[in-house]
Amino acid sequence: MGSDQDILEQVSGALGDDFTVAGVSVTPAGKRRVARITVERPVADAVGDTPVEPLTLDEIADATRLVSDALDASDVMGSQPYTLEVSTPGTERALTEPVHFRRLVGRLVEVSLADAQVTGRVLATTADGVDLHVKGTKKAAPHTQHIPFADITRAVAQVEFTRPDSTPAAGETED
């Protein structure tokens, strides 16, 4: 069996410019192995203020077929049986690169700094950081905060059960 890097190269070549491989892992599972391939929509530039649409289920199915065909046509997985799982990165993925924030324009993120924690909606990414819309509190008005990437110690996307562009329910207000 080839290394994760060999599998990454094989899969990336098969997916071409239609998808970006975000990760590859192969783990043992009894007599089989599980090959997990995470794919995303390509992003031309990490700087921007427009949302990046997530992949649809049909696009993930297309990616799965391409990955399966590429792995079956090569010997990179060896002769041991394996199960293939193709998905997109979940909300549990740590945001470690500028392009991760770019993919989340319009989404809520929690950013940890050395001395504080900030939760806000990603407005845009710049060459050196991310602009967040921070919700107002009793002590502070809503504001935009620029956070340099160098100051971020940890960041994750927040799970939201309503879309940011949804209409507020009766009695709620948007800020």
N, C-alpha and C positions, 0 to 999 in steps of 0.2 A: 504494500500500500504506500502511496505517496504521502508526502507531508501536507499539512494544511496549506502551505504556500503553493505546492504543486496543484492541489485541488483548486485553490483560488485562481491560479493562472488558467487552468483548463476551463473553469466556469466563466471567468471574465471574458475569455475569448469567444465563448459560445453566446454570451449575452450581448456582445457588441456594444453599441452606443445606446441601446434601448433601456438598459438597467445598469445600476452601479452595485457592485458587491460590497456590502457593509461588513460582512463577517463570514467566516467559515469555521466550523468546529466538527470534529468527528470524535464521538465518545462510544466506548463499548457498552453494549446492552445485552448481556447474556452471550449467546452464540452469534449474535449479530452486532452491527454497529449502527449508530444513528448519525447521519450526515446532516448537519443543520447549516443551511445557507440563508443568509439574510440579504435581501436586495432592496434597493431604493430607486426612486426616480433620479436621474442625473440632474445635477445643479451646475450650471455654467460658472456661476460666481458666488462666492461666500458672502459678498456684500450685496445688500438689497433690502427692500421693504415690501416686497410682494410675497404672498403665501406660496408655498410649494405644495401642490396637490399631492396627497398620499396616493399610493398605487391602489387601483381597484382590484376586486377579487378576480376579474377576468385577466388583468395584467399579471397578477401573481400566478394564475394558472398557466399563462403563456410562458412566464419565466420558469416555472416548474418543468414544463415540457422541454424547454431549451436545456436546462441544467441536466435533467434526466437523460436526454439524448446524448449530451456531451460526455457525461460520466459513463454511460453504457458503451460509447464508441471508443473509449480509452481504457487503459489499464491502471489509471491513477488510483482507483479504489481497490485494486487487487481482486482476489478471487473470493474473499469472505463476503457473505451476504450483508446487505445494509438496507436501512430504511432512510429514505430521503424526505427531509422537511424543508420546505422553502417558505419563508415568511418575510415580513418587514420587521425592523427593529421595534421593540415595544417601548412603552413609556418608561420602563425600568432602565433603559439605556442612559448611562451617564453622558452628559453633554460635555465633551472634551475638546471639540474642534469648532472653529467658527462656522463651518458649514452645518453643524448640528443645530446651531441657533437659527441659521438662515432658513432651515427647513421648518422651523417652528414659528415663523412670523404669524402673528395673530393668536398664538397659543399662550397659555399661562405656564410660567416656569418659576421654580424656586432656586435662587442662587445663594450660595454660601460664600461669604467673604471671610477674611481673617478675623474680623471683629463684629460682623453683623450677618443677618440673613434678610434677603429681599425677595418678595414674591411679586411678580408683575407680568404683564402681557408684553410679548416681544413685538416691538414696533418696527425695528430694523436692525441690521447688523452693519457695522462699519469696518474699516480696515483694522481698527484696534480694539473694538468692543461691541457691546450690544446695548441698544436703547430699549428700556422697559417703561411701560405705563404702569405706575404704581398707584393702586387704589387708595383713595383718601381714608383717613381715620379721624377720630375725634381730635387728635393733636396735630394732624398734618393734612393739608389739602391734597387732592390727586395731583400727581406730577410725573414728569418724564425724567428718568434717571439713566445717565450713561454709565455703564460699568465696563471698565477695561478688562479684556480677556485675562491679562496678567494678574488681576486681582481676584479672580474667581478660583476658589478652592474646590468647589463642588457645585454641580447644577443638574437638575432633573426636570423633566416635563411634569406638569400636574394633570391629573385625570379630571376632566370636566364632564358633567352629565348633560349640560346644555351647551349649545354652540355659542361662541362669542357674539355672533350676529343675530341671535334669536331675540324675539321680542320679550321684554321683561313681563313677568306675571303681574296681575293686579297688586298694587301696593309696593312693588319693587321699583327701584330706579336704577338707571345706568349711570356710571360716572365717567 
